[in-house]
Amino acid sequence: MSSPQLRYSSFTRPEWSALRDHDDKILLDAHRIDALKSINDSLTNDDVLEIFLPLIRYIEVHVEAAHARTRATARFLREGWKREPFVVGIAGSVAAGKSTVARVLEEILSHPRRNMKVALVTTDGFIYPGQVLEARGLMQRKGFPESYDRRLFVDFLSAIKNGETHVAAPVYSHIKYDRVPDEFIWIDQPDLLIVEGLNILQPPPADRDPDRRFASDFIDLSVYVHAEEALLKSWYIERFLGLRRTVFSNPDSHFTRYAGLSDAEAIATASQIWETINGRNLIENILPTRYRADVILNKGPQHRIETVQVMNR
């Protein structure tokens, strides 16, 4: 059996940078960079120019191709053409930097010069509420595929692709570590929807559920943010240490018990969480989906994207 990597063209950072539209010179000011990047992640305007602008042009090429295909189909069927929302999925491990990638793409794609209505949703809101997880014995497997309300998520994506108006996405609180009851983000017929989450490329479980739809059925183009596990673990520990001074110190936080840990205690706690939950989820569920992605962003130390792989069609 051939290696899945043979299905990809690989680009060094300079090679990838050369593919951008050189008339596209959108840059971000320091305040926007700080607002867009996740804690302990890295983002510079060199990243915007060398990684994100070529990626955005690649996405735009696929949007144009998708519209051309649906127009041709509508002509053949003698039906009116209706623009279908294009869905971009961002996948990868905890601490890989998915959220930064998703927010930067949203920021640049929604620039007025592009004349595109863009929305961003994370899959955190589709995790079952804490009471359901507790009842099913899944609190220690939060983030694993079985902890998500897969049918709710697939119904959401289906409604978006069908052009429905005012589609609800549940809201998740990282302070409360739970879905917020009766609170929603409302998505209203975007031109492009970005969906970010751990398991968006995951096939459905091998059970007897008659609903065999899964998220990637509705994703038009997918991006996987990859780094070696040793780096991911170190970044997770760094983030955990930083959160002691921010989210964990909030008296309403689910994690206030961690706020007073010493550095040594926090490192030990974060390492245990990684080994028993996040690392296991990576190896068992997330990493095996890497070669289902259309684009793979490969990170090295300091969160720097060093190479880009693009699936050969």
Steps between C-alpha positions, in 0.01 A plus 500: 500500500643839402566769760217755536765772475543413131157655441637842595721764344731650762615862508767669706403831653668706220344277231155539652545875544576536129148374417317795656336778305769769524239772455345382827687693769260478794693529825388503863587760761650396832168524686323272252784248512475486880122462479511222240771274637432251775691504828866401449446467124708695249375733225687764300441684175766273347256216572221698335705563185678167473234254624152647528472705181599203280259281699222753452566514127485119492165512680371765258599283203292217645205731571509618138518141375209393723283784369592416140400137557165582659424756225573238233281247680215751528524577127490130416195443721340824371467631851583833652847526654529573872834567668572221748696588815858372483620327818865498609596263783799554731611185687788397725604428857447696817772770516583476127376851426175419315320797650767744385486361146119519495487857632766627258317344206174659616669838545652512152224326305240740645702808394267739309710478182407131473125566515439174685276431801701276733402326824702295749373223728695272733381148579534555878134603513399162360654309792222347705405704810683405819196325646481270197874429512476418871204267445685318222832481687675716240639791703851355476454457123391853427623587152495137384260433210234342722477817715350700211137514398587383150144512369450858621826605332419325173148649499659843548737452205220361284284805573788732410568320171128507417501878530266519798477830685569560867671168580589450868840387630521435878735716706770347722653671804866427569451662840216266598645210298152429365246589236306817589128414532273674248780711352584477131703654221269565206641438153308659214592378150874570490696481176764309693486324835815405693454208740780431749526190717693194610301231324339659195671251267391202710283234333186391688536227761449140395172463684140440404405866470296517178622856441822434310566864414814656641649847511747463215207428263426872526854641503620628164865553596685390813821614670687294761743677735774250584795486740688214661348380826799610711450857378124486553545376855753774580268765354208363701704521821608856416137593440391337825762700692377822337135425572570492874535879483198559276204263458580280801519802732143601414286410805229369266740268322454124509878479545556732798659206687798528265560874547712461812724219377874551505686472170608146583147398601349662191749326269426165662124556477511613137723206409255258658204657316694476175596135549155385610273715282642731231790281394280191485239683295772619263641153439171311493276741313647827373835409343352214290286762321799711391521348154132561437573876491541698177777715651741417783686781678809346662632689801846491652630659822366843603173414322653591165335342195796360310346296217162472331361185341219515245304194392538406134159476335 
